[in-house]
């Protein structure tokens, strides 16, 4: 299996995490913290997905 699609997904997940974090901070500054909580939850989910994909890729490459 080619490693390009797997690496591409890692990059997408980290970009989603960064975008959600920036939007969360922007929303927290402009509005209340309750409105930005969703963005911070999505940030945590995206970071978790990035870490899982990276872990899976590294385990597959060492086999």
C-alpha positions, 0 to 999 in steps of 0.5 A: 500500500502506498504511504502517500494517502496515509500521510495525506490524512495525517496532514489533513487531521493536523490542519483541521485541529489547527483551524478549529483551535484558531476558530475556538480562540477567535470565538472565545474572544468575540463571544462567550466561552460556551460558544467556543467549546465546540471548536475545542472539542473538535480540536481534541478529536482531530488531534486524537485522530492525527495521533492514531493515524501516525501511530498506525502508520509507524507500526505498519512501516516497522513490520 
